């Protein structure tokens, strides 16, 4: 048992290193691949992430039926991935052919794709819930208590890695957009001899008049190097 725990610790350390230093999509793709490699009994894996209006998307999966499983859960509003995201930290379904918690979803998945058992782990950090890591098996009772503990440990690494990658991407996007807005302000200041406050007032007015985000208006100005002839350029 001690050697098994030491082996798990080594595998998790290796997996954690592989999940560092890449963007969100690469992190998620690596996560599902590593989940299958590191949790005994898993034939496939997928990540379910919450988007707008509590709709779940599948940005990473090892088999096509994993994505279709999430789509069906959205359509039927039931399933283990949804329960893991919104209700429970761990959802274990030993045999989907006898599962009563999801009476419409479970028999469809078992019949259409041959999935017999699942484990779903809520991905969460101290700040918020990220989504769920879902493991699929084509045999009943594929996961035991050791697999559950391994999955919980691995899911903790995945949650931190995915959340960190998303925040880095958001930060990069914010910096890039601020840079574009700064360039647009520079163009307005040079062309119309505006102060920085006046240039920002014009950019804000253009955004309001066209019902577009400030960044989108700034991007157009930078791309075309001009302001539309019909648009107001007075800072007042």
C-alpha positions as CSV (number, residue, x, y, z in Angstrom):
1,X,0.0,0.0,0.0
2,X,2.8,2.4,0.8
3,X,4.4,1.8,-2.6
4,X,1.0,2.3,-4.3
5,X,0.7,5.7,-2.5
6,X,4.2,6.7,-3.4
7,X,3.5,5.7,-7.0
8,X,0.4,7.8,-7.1
9,X,2.3,10.8,-5.6
10,X,4.9,10.5,-8.3
11,X,2.3,10.2,-11.0
12,X,0.4,13.2,-9.7
13,X,3.7,15.2,-9.5
14,X,4.5,14.3,-13.1
15,X,0.9,15.2,-14.2
16,X,1.0,18.6,-12.4
17,X,4.2,19.5,-14.2
18,X,2.6,18.6,-17.6
19,X,-0.3,20.9,-16.8
20,X,1.9,24.0,-16.2
21,X,2.9,26.7,-18.6
22,X,0.4,26.3,-21.4
23,X,-2.9,28.0,-22.4
24,X,-6.4,26.9,-21.3
25,X,-7.1,24.6,-24.2
26,X,-3.8,22.9,-24.0
27,X,-4.2,22.5,-20.3
28,X,-7.7,20.9,-20.7
29,X,-6.6,18.6,-23.5
30,X,-3.7,17.4,-21.3
31,X,-6.0,17.0,-18.3
32,X,-8.3,14.5,-20.0
33,X,-5.5,12.6,-21.5
34,X,-3.7,12.3,-18.2
35,X,-6.9,11.4,-16.4
36,X,-7.3,8.3,-18.5
37,X,-3.6,7.4,-18.0
38,X,-3.6,8.0,-14.2
39,X,-7.0,6.6,-13.0
40,X,-7.4,2.9,-13.3
41,X,-10.6,1.8,-15.0
42,X,-11.2,5.0,-17.1
43,X,-11.7,4.4,-20.8
44,X,-12.4,8.0,-21.6
45,X,-12.5,11.4,-19.9
46,X,-13.9,14.8,-20.5
47,X,-14.1,18.2,-18.9
48,X,-17.4,20.0,-18.4
49,X,-17.3,23.7,-17.8
50,X,-20.1,26.1,-16.9
51,X,-20.8,28.9,-19.4
52,X,-23.5,31.4,-19.5
53,X,-26.9,30.6,-18.0
54,X,-25.6,27.5,-16.3
55,X,-25.2,25.8,-19.7
56,X,-22.4,23.2,-19.7
57,X,-19.9,22.9,-22.5
58,X,-17.3,20.2,-23.2
59,X,-14.1,21.9,-24.3
60,X,-11.9,18.8,-23.9
61,X,-12.6,15.1,-24.3
62,X,-10.8,11.9,-25.3
63,X,-13.8,10.3,-27.2
64,X,-16.6,11.9,-29.2
65,X,-19.3,10.2,-27.1
66,X,-18.1,12.2,-24.1
67,X,-19.1,15.5,-25.8
68,X,-22.4,14.0,-26.9
69,X,-23.0,12.9,-23.3
70,X,-22.7,16.5,-22.1
71,X,-25.0,17.7,-24.9
72,X,-27.7,15.2,-23.9
73,X,-27.4,16.2,-20.2
74,X,-28.0,19.8,-21.3
75,X,-31.0,18.8,-23.4
76,X,-32.5,16.7,-20.6
77,X,-31.3,18.8,-17.7
78,X,-30.1,15.7,-15.8
79,X,-27.0,13.6,-15.5
80,X,-23.9,13.0,-13.4
81,X,-21.8,15.8,-14.8
82,X,-24.5,18.4,-13.9
83,X,-24.8,16.9,-10.4
84,X,-21.0,17.1,-9.9
85,X,-20.9,20.7,-11.0
86,X,-23.9,22.1,-9.2
87,X,-24.6,19.7,-6.3
88,X,-21.9,17.2,-5.2
89,X,-18.2,17.0,-5.1
90,X,-18.2,13.4,-6.3
91,X,-20.8,11.5,-8.3
92,X,-20.3,7.7,-8.7
93,X,-22.5,5.6,-11.0
94,X,-21.4,1.9,-10.8
95,X,-23.9,0.7,-13.5
96,X,-25.8,3.0,-15.7
97,X,-28.2,0.3,-16.8
98,X,-29.6,0.1,-13.3
99,X,-29.2,3.8,-12.4
100,X,-32.3,5.6,-11.2
101,X,-31.0,9.1,-10.6
102,X,-31.1,10.0,-14.3
103,X,-34.0,8.0,-15.8
104,X,-33.9,9.6,-19.2
105,X,-30.1,10.2,-19.7
106,X,-28.6,7.0,-18.2
107,X,-30.3,4.4,-20.5
108,X,-29.6,6.4,-23.6
109,X,-25.8,6.7,-22.8
110,X,-25.6,3.0,-22.0
111,X,-27.5,1.9,-25.1
112,X,-26.1,4.3,-27.6
113,X,-22.4,4.4,-26.5
114,X,-21.9,1.4,-24.3
115,X,-21.0,3.4,-21.3
116,X,-21.7,1.4,-18.1
117,X,-20.1,3.2,-15.2
118,X,-18.9,6.8,-14.4
119,X,-17.2,8.9,-11.9
120,X,-17.5,12.7,-11.9
121,X,-15.4,15.1,-9.8
122,X,-16.3,18.7,-9.1
123,X,-13.5,21.0,-10.1
124,X,-13.2,23.8,-7.6
125,X,-10.7,26.2,-6.1
126,X,-11.0,28.4,-3.0
127,X,-12.8,31.0,-5.1
128,X,-15.3,29.2,-7.3
129,X,-16.4,26.1,-9.1
130,X,-14.7,25.6,-12.4
131,X,-16.6,22.6,-13.7
132,X,-16.3,18.8,-13.6
133,X,-13.8,16.1,-14.6
134,X,-15.8,13.1,-15.9
135,X,-14.5,9.6,-16.2
136,X,-16.2,7.0,-18.4
137,X,-15.9,3.2,-18.4
138,X,-17.4,0.6,-20.8
139,X,-17.6,-2.0,-18.0
140,X,-19.9,-1.9,-14.9
141,X,-18.2,-1.4,-11.5
142,X,-15.1,-0.2,-13.2
143,X,-14.1,2.2,-10.4
144,X,-13.3,1.2,-6.8
145,X,-12.4,3.2,-3.7
146,X,-8.8,3.5,-4.7
147,X,-9.8,4.9,-8.1
148,X,-12.1,7.3,-6.3
149,X,-9.3,8.6,-4.1
150,X,-6.9,8.8,-7.1
151,X,-9.5,10.7,-9.1
152,X,-10.2,13.2,-6.2
153,X,-6.4,13.9,-5.9
154,X,-6.0,14.3,-9.7
155,X,-9.1,16.5,-10.0
156,X,-7.7,18.9,-7.4
157,X,-4.6,19.4,-9.6
158,X,-6.7,19.8,-12.7
159,X,-9.0,22.4,-11.0
160,X,-6.0,24.6,-10.0
161,X,-4.3,24.2,-13.4
162,X,-7.5,25.1,-15.4
163,X,-8.4,28.0,-13.2
164,X,-4.9,29.4,-13.4
165,X,-4.7,29.0,-17.2
166,X,-8.1,30.8,-17.6
167,X,-7.0,33.7,-15.4
168,X,-3.7,34.1,-17.4
169,X,-5.7,34.1,-20.6
170,X,-8.1,36.7,-19.3
171,X,-5.2,38.8,-18.1
172,X,-3.5,38.6,-21.5
173,X,-6.7,39.5,-23.2
174,X,-7.2,42.5,-20.9
175,X,-3.7,43.8,-21.5
176,X,-4.0,43.4,-25.3
177,X,-7.3,45.3,-25.3
178,X,-5.9,48.1,-23.2
179,X,-3.0,48.3,-25.6
180,X,-5.4,48.7,-28.6
181,X,-7.4,51.3,-26.7
182,X,-4.2,53.2,-26.0
183,X,-3.2,53.2,-29.6
184,X,-6.7,54.5,-30.7
185,X,-6.4,57.3,-28.2
186,X,-3.0,58.2,-29.6
187,X,-4.4,58.4,-33.1
188,X,-7.3,60.7,-32.0
189,X,-4.9,62.9,-30.0
190,X,-2.5,63.3,-32.9
191,X,-5.1,63.7,-35.6
192,X,-7.5,66.1,-33.8
193,X,-5.0,67.7,-31.3
194,X,-7.1,66.3,-28.4
195,X,-5.9,65.9,-24.8
196,X,-6.0,62.4,-23.5
197,X,-9.3,63.1,-21.6
198,X,-10.9,64.6,-24.7
199,X,-9.8,61.6,-26.8
200,X,-11.2,59.2,-24.3
201,X,-14.5,61.2,-24.3
202,X,-14.7,60.9,-28.1
203,X,-14.0,57.2,-28.0
204,X,-16.6,56.6,-25.4
205,X,-19.2,58.6,-27.4
206,X,-18.4,56.6,-30.5
207,X,-18.9,53.4,-28.6
208,X,-22.3,54.6,-27.3
209,X,-23.5,55.9,-30.7
210,X,-22.6,52.6,-32.5
211,X,-23.7,50.4,-29.6
212,X,-20.3,48.6,-29.7
213,X,-17.8,47.9,-26.9
214,X,-15.1,50.5,-26.4
215,X,-12.4,47.9,-27.5
216,X,-14.2,47.2,-30.8
217,X,-14.4,50.9,-31.7
218,X,-10.7,51.3,-30.8
219,X,-9.8,48.2,-32.8
220,X,-11.5,49.7,-35.9
221,X,-9.7,53.0,-35.5
222,X,-6.3,51.3,-35.2
223,X,-7.0,49.1,-38.2
224,X,-8.4,51.8,-40.5
225,X,-6.3,54.7,-39.1
226,X,-9.4,56.9,-39.3
227,X,-12.8,57.7,-37.7
228,X,-15.9,57.3,-39.8
229,X,-17.0,60.4,-41.6
230,X,-20.5,60.3,-40.1
231,X,-19.3,59.8,-36.6
232,X,-19.0,62.7,-34.1
233,X,-15.5,63.6,-33.2
234,X,-16.1,66.5,-30.9
235,X,-15.1,65.8,-27.2
236,X,-17.9,68.0,-26.0
